[in-house]
């Protein structure tokens, strides 16, 4: 088994190369053994629509059952439905067979202990159990249950959209369409959909709405049909991408501003968690509206843990993970985030672009991904952090966030891909590009040295 598949907050790799079928059984056994040690016995298992997911789910469940844990198979569904199942059915854990936004040849697992994501050392513990064959043995029971129906009912009961809104949906041929289309139609929206049929080969574009190239068809749809907004989902529908009526991309930190302002009207002084890739404008706006804004590390597991520690009302990432504790259950759910956005639009009568038109103008780049092998990416980041710390202010909770008087630049290691993630922001385009050139030049030298 390739130890590199055990990443910071999930297990992920190329099917038949990094993860073999026998590895899937071992991971199931290791997960069940870990749960046994924690005296947890009943879990749900869901899966995305990748071509390998049904077989992986079957083998993974076989492994869990062999440890004496009981499994409720909830079938093909978005990851938020898996999270919902744990709370709805009162379970002691759950697992999702998914590789999220990765290309079709990938697959993997998101593991839960109770309502908490297993991450960091927890995933290394699963790896160690698997590598040592240190499995508990027993005979668990398998059952199947429909969780999608109660999930949809829960959303419909908790959301009220006062006026019909015209929305375009692009599920990227992932699992998002199976819940989004019926829920949004039932809520009274005029829904125009593309790529909402499930196809694990992802034939139209990657199921990753953070990359603008993957939103181009949605932008065309919004403009052609004169829609109020467009929403894209990633492969397992826990991340949201939004475009306004003009076809401009609304990034995760801008969505956070919209949600936070609404929450702060009802709950002044609420706490919000976000991450190192987000704009300083967002942190400033939350504070200016009386909120407590905390910068934290990127990663859905890490953010959820921090949310609990800080009792935050909302957390969000640039990548489109939006975690609502306010009026919801505390996990990342792209459909619920869609519903909350539509509520705000209907209540205010404003478009997404108008809701943030008063934000100070800064010049940002989208997330920039630089290919960098897994074996060296953390060394590269450590070196650039040390280099910049010697000469200026640096926030180093998650890679390098070099802080300037008039901007900032970021370099961090991706926890899901062999890549570095960069982002830059400044008060002028010229200054943004200067900061970018300075950091990218240093980065190229460091990568060359380490290679």
C-alpha positions in Angstrom: 0.0 0.0 0.0 1.4 3.4 -0.9 1.7 5.4 2.4 1.3 8.6 0.4 -2.4 8.0 0.0 -2.9 8.9 3.7 -3.1 12.7 3.4 -3.8 15.4 5.9 -7.6 15.0 5.9 -8.5 12.1 3.7 -7.2 9.0 1.9 -6.8 9.5 -1.9 -4.9 8.0 -4.8 -5.0 6.6 -8.3 -7.0 3.4 -8.6 -4.9 0.4 -9.6 -1.7 2.2 -9.0 -1.8 3.9 -5.5 -4.8 2.0 -4.2 -5.4 -1.7 -5.1 -8.6 -3.6 -4.4 -6.9 -5.5 -1.5 -5.8 -2.2 0.0 -9.5 -1.1 0.1 -10.4 -4.2 2.2 -7.4 -3.4 4.5 -8.4 0.2 4.9 -12.0 -1.0 5.8 -10.5 -3.4 8.4 -8.2 -0.7 9.8 -11.1 1.8 10.1 -13.4 -0.8 11.8 -10.5 -1.7 14.1 -9.9 1.9 15.0 -13.7 2.4 15.8 -13.6 -0.7 17.9 -10.8 0.7 20.0 -13.0 3.8 20.5 -16.0 1.6 21.4 -17.9 2.6 18.4 -19.9 0.0 16.5 -22.3 1.4 13.9 -21.4 3.5 10.9 -22.9 4.5 7.5 -21.1 4.2 4.2 -21.9 6.3 1.1 -20.2 6.7 -2.3 -19.8 9.1 -5.2 -20.5 8.1 -8.8 -16.9 7.3 -9.9 -16.6 4.1 -12.0 -14.6 2.5 -9.2 -16.8 3.6 -6.3 -19.4 0.8 -6.2 -16.7 -1.9 -6.1 -14.6 0.1 -3.6 -17.6 0.6 -1.4 -18.4 -3.1 -1.5 -14.8 -4.1 -0.6 -14.5 -1.4 2.1 -17.8 -2.5 3.7 -16.5 -6.1 3.7 -13.4 -4.9 5.6 -15.5 -3.0 8.2 -17.9 -5.9 8.8 -15.0 -8.3 9.4 -14.1 -6.3 12.5 -17.6 -6.7 14.1 -18.8 -3.2 13.2 -22.3 -2.8 11.8 -22.7 -0.9 8.5 -25.6 1.0 7.0 -25.0 1.3 3.3 -26.7 4.6 2.1 -25.6 4.1 -1.5 -24.7 6.7 -4.1 -25.1 10.2 -2.7 -23.4 13.6 -2.1 -20.9 13.7 0.8 -23.2 16.1 2.8 -25.8 13.3 2.8 -23.3 11.0 4.5 -22.6 13.6 7.1 -26.3 14.1 7.6 -26.9 10.3 8.0 -24.6 10.2 11.1 -26.7 12.8 12.9 -30.1 11.7 11.5 -29.6 8.0 12.3 -27.6 8.6 15.6 -24.6 6.7 14.3 -21.1 6.5 15.7 -19.3 7.2 12.5 -19.4 7.1 8.8 -17.3 6.9 5.7 -17.6 8.3 2.1 -16.0 6.6 -0.8 -14.9 9.6 -2.9 -12.0 11.5 -4.5 -14.0 14.7 -4.5 -12.8 17.0 -7.3 -9.9 14.8 -8.5 -9.8 13.4 -12.0 -11.7 10.1 -12.7 -8.8 7.8 -12.2 -8.6 8.7 -8.5 -10.6 7.4 -5.6 -10.4 7.5 -1.8 -12.1 7.8 1.5 -13.3 10.5 4.0 -13.6 8.9 7.4 -15.6 10.0 10.4 -15.5 9.1 14.1 -18.9 10.2 15.5 -19.5 13.6 13.8 -15.7 14.4 13.6 -13.6 13.9 10.6 -10.6 11.6 11.1 -7.5 13.6 9.9 -3.8 14.1 10.4 -2.5 11.6 13.0 -5.9 9.8 13.0 -5.4 8.8 9.4 -1.8 7.8 10.1 -3.2 5.6 12.9 -5.4 3.9 10.2 -2.4 3.4 8.0 -0.3 1.9 10.8 -3.1 -0.6 11.7 -3.4 -1.6 8.0 0.4 -2.0 7.5 0.7 -4.1 10.6 -2.4 -6.2 9.9 -3.4 -5.3 13.5 -7.1 -5.9 12.8 -9.9 -6.7 15.3 -12.1 -9.6 14.2 -15.8 -10.0 14.5 -19.0 -10.3 12.4 -20.9 -7.1 11.7 -24.3 -6.8 10.2 -25.1 -5.0 6.9 -28.3 -3.0 6.2 -29.4 -0.5 3.7 -31.3 2.7 4.2 -32.6 5.7 2.2 -31.2 8.9 3.7 -31.7 11.1 0.7 -35.4 11.4 1.3 -35.1 12.7 4.9 -32.2 14.9 4.0 -34.3 16.6 1.3 -37.2 17.0 3.7 -34.9 18.5 6.3 -33.7 21.2 3.9 -37.2 22.0 2.6 -38.4 22.4 6.2 -35.6 24.8 7.1 -35.4 27.0 4.1 -37.8 29.7 2.9 -37.2 31.5 -0.4 -39.8 34.2 -0.6 -39.6 35.0 -4.3 -38.8 32.7 -7.3 -35.2 33.0 -8.4 -33.8 31.9 -11.7 -30.7 29.7 -11.1 -28.4 27.7 -13.3 -26.9 24.5 -11.8 -23.8 22.6 -13.1 -23.1 19.5 -11.0 -20.0 18.5 -13.1 -21.6 15.1 -13.7 -21.0 14.4 -10.0 -23.6 13.5 -7.3 -24.9 17.1 -6.6 -27.7 17.0 -9.2 -29.6 14.2 -7.5 -30.4 16.4 -4.5 -30.0 19.9 -5.8 -32.5 19.7 -8.7 -35.5 18.3 -6.7 -34.9 20.5 -3.6 -34.4 23.8 -5.6 -37.5 23.1 -7.7 -39.6 22.3 -4.7 -38.4 25.6 -3.1 -39.9 27.4 -6.1 -36.8 28.3 -8.1 -36.7 28.3 -11.9 -33.9 25.8 -12.4 -31.8 25.4 -15.5 -29.4 22.5 -15.3 -26.3 21.3 -17.2 -24.2 18.2 -16.5 -26.5 17.0 -13.6 -26.5 13.4 -14.9 -24.1 11.3 -13.0 -21.1 10.1 -15.0 -18.0 9.0 -13.2 -15.8 9.7 -16.3 -16.6 13.4 -15.9 -16.8 13.9 -19.7 -17.6 17.6 -19.8 -15.1 19.2 -17.4 -13.4 18.4 -14.1 -15.8 18.6 -11.2 -13.9 21.4 -9.5 -15.7 24.8 -9.4 -12.7 26.6 -8.0 -11.1 26.6 -11.5 -12.7 29.2 -13.7 -12.3 27.0 -16.8 -14.8 24.6 -15.3 -17.4 27.3 -14.9 -17.3 28.5 -18.5 -20.4 26.5 -19.6 -22.3 27.6 -16.6 -21.4 31.3 -17.3 -22.7 30.8 -20.9 -25.9 29.3 -19.5 -26.4 32.2 -17.1 -25.9 34.8 -19.8 -27.9 33.1 -22.5 -31.0 32.5 -20.2 -30.6 35.8 -18.3 -30.5 33.9 -15.0 -30.1 35.5 -11.5 -27.0 33.4 -10.8 -25.3 30.1 -11.5 -24.0 27.5 -9.1 -21.4 24.8 -9.7 -20.7 21.8 -7.5 -17.6 19.6 -7.1 -17.8 15.8 -7.6 -19.2 15.0 -4.2 -21.2 18.3 -3.7 -19.6 19.6 -0.6 -18.1 22.6 -2.4 -19.9 25.4 -4.1 -18.8 27.7 -7.0 -21.0 30.8 -7.8 -21.2 33.1 -10.8 -23.4 36.3 -10.7 -25.9 37.4 -13.3 -23.1 39.0 -15.4 -21.1 35.8 -15.4 -18.4 37.0 -12.9 -17.1 34.5 -10.5 -17.9 35.1 -6.8 -15.2 33.5 -4.7 -15.4 31.7 -1.4 -14.3 34.7 0.7 -16.9 36.9 -1.0 -19.6 34.4 -0.2 -18.4 34.4 3.4 -19.0 38.2 3.5 -22.6 37.7 2.3 -23.4 35.0 4.8 -21.6 36.6 7.7 -23.4 40.0 7.3 -26.8 38.3 7.4 -25.9 36.2 10.4 -24.4 39.2 12.3 -27.7 41.1 11.9 -29.4 38.3 13.9 -26.5 37.3 16.1 -24.1 40.2 16.8 -20.6 39.2 17.9 -20.7 35.8 16.2 -17.4 34.0 15.4 -16.4 33.1 11.9 -13.5 30.8 10.8 -11.8 31.1 7.5 -8.4 30.2 6.1 -5.1 31.5 4.8 -6.1 31.8 1.2 -8.9 34.3 1.9 -8.8 38.0 1.3 -7.9 40.5 4.0 -11.0 42.4 2.9 -13.2 39.5 4.2 -11.6 39.5 7.6 -11.9 43.3 7.8 -15.5 43.2 6.8 -16.5 40.6 9.4 -14.8 42.7 12.1 -16.3 45.9 10.8 -19.8 44.4 11.1 -19.1 43.3 14.7 -18.0 39.7 14.1 -15.0 37.8 15.4 -13.0 36.6 12.4 -10.3 33.9 12.9 -7.8 32.9 10.3 -7.0 29.1 10.3 -5.5 26.3 8.3 -7.0 25.1 5.0 -8.8 21.7 5.1 -12.4 20.7 5.8 -11.4 18.4 8.7 -9.2 21.1 10.3 -11.8 23.8 9.8 -14.6 21.7 11.4 -12.4 21.0 14.4 -11.6 24.7 14.9 -15.3 25.6 14.5 -16.2 23.3 17.4 -13.4 24.8 19.6 -14.5 28.4 18.9 -18.2 27.7 18.7 -18.3 29.5 15.4 -21.6 30.2 13.6 -20.0 29.7 10.1 -16.7 28.8 8.5 -15.7 28.9 4.9 -12.8 28.3 2.5 -11.8 29.8 -0.8 -12.4 26.3 -2.3 -16.1 26.6 -1.6 -16.5 24.5 1.5 -19.1 26.4 3.6 -19.8 25.1 7.1 -23.0 26.4 8.7 -23.6 25.9 12.4 -26.1 28.8 12.3 -29.5 27.1 11.6 -27.7 23.9 10.4 -25.6 21.0 11.5 -22.1 22.3 11.2 -20.8 20.5 8.2 -19.9 21.6 4.6 -22.9 21.3 2.3 -22.9 23.0 -1.1 -26.7 22.6 -1.6 -27.4 24.1 1.8 -25.0 27.0 1.0 -26.9 27.5 -2.2 -30.2 27.6 -0.3 -28.9 30.2 2.2 -27.6 32.4 -0.7 -31.0 32.2 -2.4 -32.8 33.1 0.8 -30.6 36.2 1.2 -31.1 37.2 -2.5 -34.9 36.8 -2.1 -35.0 38.7 1.2 -33.0 41.6 0.0 -34.1 41.7 -3.6 -30.4 42.0 -4.6 -28.2 40.0 -6.9 -25.0 38.4 -5.6 -22.9 41.1 -7.2 -25.0 43.9 -5.5 -24.6 42.2 -2.1 -20.9 42.8 -2.2 -20.7 46.0 -4.3 -19.6 48.1 -1.3 -16.5 46.0 -0.6 -13.2 47.8 -1.0 -11.6 47.1 -4.4 -8.5 45.0 -4.3 -6.7 43.1 -7.0 -6.5 39.3 -6.4 -5.4 36.3 -8.3 -7.5 33.1 -8.2 -5.9 30.0 -6.6 -2.8 29.2 -8.7 -1.6 25.6 -8.6 2.1 24.8 -9.3 2.9 21.2 -9.9 5.3 19.9 -7.1 5.9 16.3 -6.2 4.4 15.1 -2.9 7.9 14.1 -1.7 9.3 17.6 -1.7 6.3 20.0 -1.5 6.5 20.4 2.3 10.2 21.0 2.3 9.8 23.7 -0.4 7.2 25.4 1.8 9.3 25.2 4.9 12.3 26.8 3.1 10.3 29.7 1.7 8.7 30.4 5.1 12.2 30.5 6.7 13.5 32.8 3.9 10.7 35.3 4.2 10.5 35.3 8.0 14.0 36.6 8.0 12.9 39.8 6.3 9.3 40.6 7.0 6.0 39.7 8.7 4.8 36.2 8.0 1.7 34.2 9.1 2.9 30.6 9.1 -0.1 28.6 10.4 -0.4 26.9 7.0 2.5 27.6 4.7 3.7 31.1 3.9 1.4 34.1 4.1 3.8 37.0 3.5 2.2 40.2 4.8 3.0 43.6 3.2 1.6 47.0 4.0 -0.5 47.0 0.8 -1.0 43.3 0.1 0.0 39.7 0.8 1.2 36.5 -1.0 0.6 32.9 -0.2 2.4 29.6 -0.8 1.1 26.4 0.8 1.3 22.7 0.0 -1.9 21.2 -1.3 -3.1 18.3 0.9 -5.0 16.7 -2.0 -2.7 17.0 -5.0 1.1 17.0 -5.8 1.0 20.8 -6.0 1.6 24.1 -4.3 -1.2 26.6 -4.0 -0.4 30.3 -4.5 -2.6 33.4 -4.2 -1.9 37.1 -4.2 -3.7 40.3 -3.3 -2.8 44.0 -3.2 -4.3 47.4 -3.4 -3.3 47.8 -7.1 -2.7 45.4 -10.0 0.9 46.6 -10.3 1.6 45.9 -6.6 -0.1 42.5 -6.7 2.1 41.5 -9.7 5.2 42.8 -7.9 4.5 40.7 -4.8 3.7 37.7 -7.0 7.0 38.1 -9.0 9.0 38.3 -5.8 7.5 35.2 -4.2 7.4 33.1 -7.4 11.1 34.0 -8.2 12.1 32.8 -4.7 10.0 29.7 -5.1 11.5 28.7 -8.5 15.0 28.9 -7.0 14.0 26.8 -3.9 12.3 24.1 -6.1 15.4 23.9 -8.3 17.7 23.5 -5.3 15.6 20.8 -3.7 15.1 18.8 -6.9 
